[in-house]
C-alpha cells in the first residue's frame, strides 16, 4: 500500500454505516423465551466450559502478531470445522470464514479478531506468553494478547459449538469470521476487499464483542450509534542540517524544530476544533540523533489522530500538514515529509440503533438490568466498523473480564488503577469471561434467527 501525502488522504470519506438499515426482524422476545434459550445454551456450555478455558490458555500462551496469525488461523479453522461449519481459509490474508446454513432466514455474521500485540507480558500467570518474534519492521519484540483477543476467540468457538448443537432452535445462516490484523486496522478491509460479502452470504446483521478490562465478568456495556472513533496514523519527517553540537549556529537543528512542531500541534484541538467535537492528536513516538554532541539531519515523529466526524478529520489532517510546513519555513529548514497512512485508517464504529436496542433488551433479560450498562463513546478505534459496508447493521458491545473483587478494590481511595487495554499486566479471568461471552453472543444471535 503506498504512503500518500496528507492532501490526498483527506479525500477519503469514512462510510456512514448504520444508516437506513433493513428492519430488525422479529418482535422483542418474552422473558420466558430468554429463560428457555439461556437454559439450552447453558446446558451445552457447561459441557464445553473446561475445554474452552484450555483453548483460551493455549491461545494466550501462543499469540501471534498482526499479519502473522498463521497458527492461530489454522486453529480457528479446525475448531469451526469440528463444529460443522463449511470453512474457507486465507481470506484477505490469514482470515477464516465459517458458514453454517440451517434453513431459511437471516444471515448473521459473528466476528472475532486473532492478533496479539508487541508487548512483553508481565502478568506472572502460569500460562503467560513468553513468545518473542520479529515484527513487520524487523524488530525483536515480545508478543502478548493484551487486548483480549484470546477471550474473543474462545467465546467465538464456544458460540460456534453451542449454536451448532442447538440447530433445532433457529433458522437462517451463520457466518463466523476469524479476522486477522485488527491491531493495525487492516484485517477487516483486507477480508472485504477479498470478497467477504460477495463470496459468502452477505450478512443482514453483524455482531462482535470486545473485552473490557475495567468491568467485572458478567457485566456488558454498550453504546447506541457512535461507539468508537475514526483513527489515522501520520508520520512527519522533520528535516534539518546536521552538524557538531558545539556549533549549533552552523546547523538547522531538527530536534528543536520537532519540539516546536509538537507544541504547535496541540493548538489544533485547543484552538481550531469546535470544543464540542471530540478530537485527539497524540505524538506517540519521536526519534532522532545518535550521540550527545551530534545534531542530526532529521527527526521522525509518529502521530495518532482520533476524530468522530469526516469534516473534523479533514481539517485536522490538513492542519498537521500546514503546521509542520510553516514551522519549517520559520526555521529556514527543508520542507518536512508528512505522510498519512491510509492503510492504517479505520472509520468510526457506528452501532445500528434498532439492532442495539433489540439485542440490549435480550441482554437485560439474560443478565439483569444492573449488569447491562450504557457507556459513552470512546476515542479508541476498531476496524469492526468496516463491516457496516453495504449498510449492514452492526453491533459491538463490551464484555467485562475481571473479578468483582478486583473491581471493588480499584474503587477504594488511593488504589492503583486497573491494568487497561494494551498493558503488560492485563489478565482476564477466563471461565466467567468466556461463559458470559458465549451466553451473550448466542442469545443475541438466537434472537435474530428465532423460529
N, C-alpha and C positions, 0 to 999 in steps of 0.2 A: 504494500500500500504506500503510495507516495506521500511525502510530507508536504502539505500545502501551506502557503503563506496565509496570514490572517485574513486578508481581504477576500480570499476565496472561501475560507471556512465559514464566514458569516452568512454566506448564501444558503447554507444547509439549514433547512427548517425542520424543527422537531415535529414528528407526526402528532396529530391531536390526540388520537387514541380515545376510546371510550365514548365517542360521540355517535349519536344516532344508532345505538346497538339494536339488534333484534330483541324483541321482548323476552324477558326471562320466563321460561316455561314453568308451568305448574303453580298452583296456589301454595301458600305457606303451609308446611306440614303441621299436623297436630302434635301436641306433647306426647300423645300415645305413640304416634308414628316414630318420633325421635327416640323414645324409650325402647321401642321394639327393635329398631335398626341398631341402636347402640348396643343392645344386648347381643344381637347377632354378630356385630363387629368384635365385641369383647370376647366372645366365645372362641373365635378363630385367633384373635390376637393373643389370648392367654397361652395358646399352644405355640405361638411363634415368638413370644417376647424374648426368651433367653437367647434364641438363635439370632434375633435382630440385634441384641446387645453385643453378641460376639461379632457380628458383621460390623457394627459401629466401631468396636475397638480395633478390628483389623484395618478399617479404613483410616482411623485416627493414627494408627501406628505407621501406615504406609501412604502418606499423602504424596500427591504429585502436583507440580506447578502448572499454571495455565499453559495450554497448548502442548503439555507433556502427559496428558492423562490417559496413557495407553493402557496400563494395567487396571486402573480404576474403571475405564470404559468397558474393558473386557469383562470385569466382574459384574458391572451393571447389566450388560447384555446377557450374561449367563443367568443372572437372577431373574430377569424378565422372561427368558425362555423357559426356565423351570416353572414359572407361574402360569405359562400357557400363552404368552404373547408371541405374536409374529414380530421378529426383531430384525432391524436393519442397522448395521454399524457404519462408522466413518461417514456420518452425515455432517457436513461442514467441519471436517477435521476429525476430531475424536468423539463427535456426538453420536448418541444412541437413541433410536426411536423404536418403541414397542407399541404394537397395535393389537387390541383385543376387541373383536366385533361380537356383539351379543344382541342381535335383532335390531329392529328399527328404533330410532330415537336420536337424540342429540349426540354430538361429538364433544367430549370433554378432554382437554389437554391438562396433564399434570406435569409440572417441570421441577426437576432437582438439578442443582449445579454440582460439579465434581471437583473443581480445582482447589488446591491449597495456596498458602502464601509463603513468601520468602522470609520466614521468621524462625528463630531458634527457640524451640519450646522450653518453657521453664515451669511447667505445672508440677513436676515431680510424680506424675501418675505412673503406675507400673506399665501402662501401655502407651506412654508418651512417645512421640516421634523422635527418632534420632537420625532421620534422613538428612543427608547432605547431597547437593547436586549442583549442576551448573544452570544458571538462569539463561534467558534468551540473549543476554548481553555477554555471556561467558564468565560471569562472576560466580565464585563458590559461595553457596548460601545454604542455610538450613531451611527445612520445609515443615510447615505446621498447618493443620486445619484450625486456624484461628478465627474463622468466620462462621463456623458451624455447618459447613457443607457436608460433613460426615453425618451430622444429625439429619440434614435434609435427605441424604441418600438412604439412610437406614429407614426413615419414615416412608420414603418413596417405595422402597422394596416391600416394606410391611403392608402398605396400601395396595400394592400390586397383588400380593398373596391373598389379602383379605377379600378384595373385590372379585378376584378370580374364584374364590371359594363361595362367594355369595351371588353367583351369576343368576340365580333364580329370583333375586330381589331387584334387579334393574334391567333396563333395556336401552341399548344405544351402543356407542363406540368409545373406548378409552384410547387415548394417545399419550403414552408415557414417554417423556423426553428427558434424557440424562444429558445435560448441556455442559460443554467444556468452556473454559476461558471466561468465566463471569468476572473474575477479579481484574481482568484487563478489558472488560466490557466489549469483548469481540465475539464471544461464542454464539449468542442469540442471533446476531446479524449473519454470521457465517452459516448457521443452520438454515435460516430463512433464505439466504442467497442460494443455498444448495437445494432449494425446492421443498422445504419442510411443509409448506402449505399447498404445494402442487403435487408432490409425490405421495403424500399421505393424506388421510381425511382431514379436511380443514376444520379446525375446532369452532364450535358455536360458543364455547367458553374456555378460558384458560385460567388455571388456578396454581398458586405456588405459596409456600410458606417460607419464612426466614427466621432463623434462630435469633432470640433476643437474650443478651447476657445480663439484662438488668431487671428481669421479672421472673417470678417463680414458675416452675413447671406446673402445668395445669391452668395457666393464665394465658390468654391470647389477646393481642391488641390489633387494632385496625384503623384505617383512615378512609373516609369516603372521598372520592375524587383524587386530588393531588396528594400522593403519598411520599414520593421521593423526587429528587431534583434532576435537572439536566446536569451532565458532567462533561467538562472539557479538559484536556491536557495540553499545556502550552509550554514550549521551550523558548528561551531567549538566550542567544549567544551574544554577550556584550564584548565588543571589540575594543582594543586599545593599542598602545605601542609600548612594548616591554622595555625593561632596562634594569639598571642597578638600583637597589633600594635606597642607596645613599644619595642618588641623584634623580629624585622624582621629577624635577623640572625638565628633564630631558625625555620624559615619557608622557604617555596619556594613560593614566592608571585605571584599568578596567575594574579593579576591586572597588575603588571609591565610586566609580560610575555605577557599578552594580548596586552598591549600597544606596545611592541616590535613587535609582530606579525602584528598588524595593520599597523605599519610603514613599515615593510618589504614587506607587500602585495603590497604597492604602487610601488615597483620596478618591479612587473610583467608587468604592462602596460608600464612603462617608460624605462625598460631595457631588457625585454625578448620578447616582441611582436613587430613585424615589425610596425614602425610608420604609415605605410600606411594601416594597417589592424585595423579597428575600434574595440575597446575593452574597457570595463568598469568593474572595480572591486570596489564595494562600500560596506563598512561595515555600515549597516543601523541600527544595534542595538547592544548594549553591556550592559550586566547585570552581576553584581557580588557584593557580600558583603551585609551586613545587618546593619553595625554600624561603626562609625568613627574609633574605635580602635580595630577592629577585621579584621585580614587578612583572607579571605575566602579560602575554599578548591578549588573552581573553578570559572571560569568566562565564560559566554556564549556569543558568537558572532554570528550574523546573517548577511550573505552577499548576495548581488545580483550580478550576473555575466552576462554581455551582450557581445555577440560576433556575428560575421556575417559569420564566416567560421567554418566548423567542425574541421579542424586541429587546428585552434586557440583555439576553445573551449576545445578540448582535452588537449592542452598544458597548458591552464590557470588552469583547474581543477587539473591537476597533480601538477602544481606549488604551488597552495594553500596548497595541502596536504604536499608537500615537505617542504615548508617554515614553516608551523606550527610545523611539527615534528622536523625540525632542530633547531628551537628556543627552543623547549622543551629540546632537548639534551644539548644544550648550558647552559641551566639553571638548569640542573640535575633534571628536572621535569618529572612526569609521562607522558606517551605518550598521546597526545590530541586525542579526538574523532572528526574526520572530516566526515561529512555526507552530501552527495549530494542528494537532494530530487527529484528523477526522476518524482514523481507525480506532481511536480511543474515546470517541464521543458516544454518549448514550443519552437518549431522550428521557424526559421525566416519566415516572411511572404514575399513571392515572387510573385509579381503580374505578371500574364502572359502578355507578351508584346503585342501580337496581340489583345487579348481581351481588354487590357488597351487602345491601340490606337483606336480601333473601338468605345469604349464607350466614350473616351475623345472627339472624333470627334462629337458625338451627343451632349455632354455637351457644347461644344463651340458654336454649333448652337442654343442650348436652352438658354444659359446664356450669351452668348457673350464671345469672346476670352479673354478679360481682366479679366473676372471673373472665369477663369479656369487656375489654376496656377500649374506649376510643382514644386515639393519640393524635397529636399534631403532626403535620407533615415534617419530614426530616430533610436536611440538606445532603444526606447521603444519596448514593446513586446505585442503580441496579439495572442491568440490561433486560430484565423481565419485561420492562415497559415496551420493548420492541414486539412482543407477542400480540400487542394490540393491532398489529398490521392488518389491513383489510377490515377494520372496525370490529375486530373480535373483542368482546367484553372480557376484561381481565380482572383478577382479584388476587392481591398478595396480602397476607396477614403475617403477624409476628408471633412467634411461639416462645413462651418462657422456658428457660433452660437451667435455672439454678434452684437450689433448695430454699424452702421458706426460711430456714434458719440463716442462711447467707443473706437473704433479702432483709430480714429483720435486723441483723447485726449491722448492715450497712446504713440503716436509718438512725442509728444511735449517734449522739453528738461526738464529733471528732473521729468518727470511724473512717478508716481508709476507703476510698471508692472501690466499687466492684471492678474486677478486670473487664474491660469493654471489648468490643469487636476489634480484631486485628492487634490484639496484645498477646504477649508470650505466656500469659497466665490464665487465659480464658479456658475454662474446663466445664462444659455442660455436664449435668447429672444425667447419665444415659437413659436408664429404664423409664423414669417418669416422663422425660422429654420425648422419647420415641413413642411411648404409649399415647401421649397427648397429640403428637404429630399424626400418627396413624388414625386415631379416632376422629380428629377434626377433618383431615383430608378425606377420609372415607365418607363421613356424614355429609360433607359439602358436595361430594360427587354423587352420592346416592340421592341427594335432594334434587339434583339436576337431571338424573336419569331414573327418576321414580316411576315405577309402573303404575 
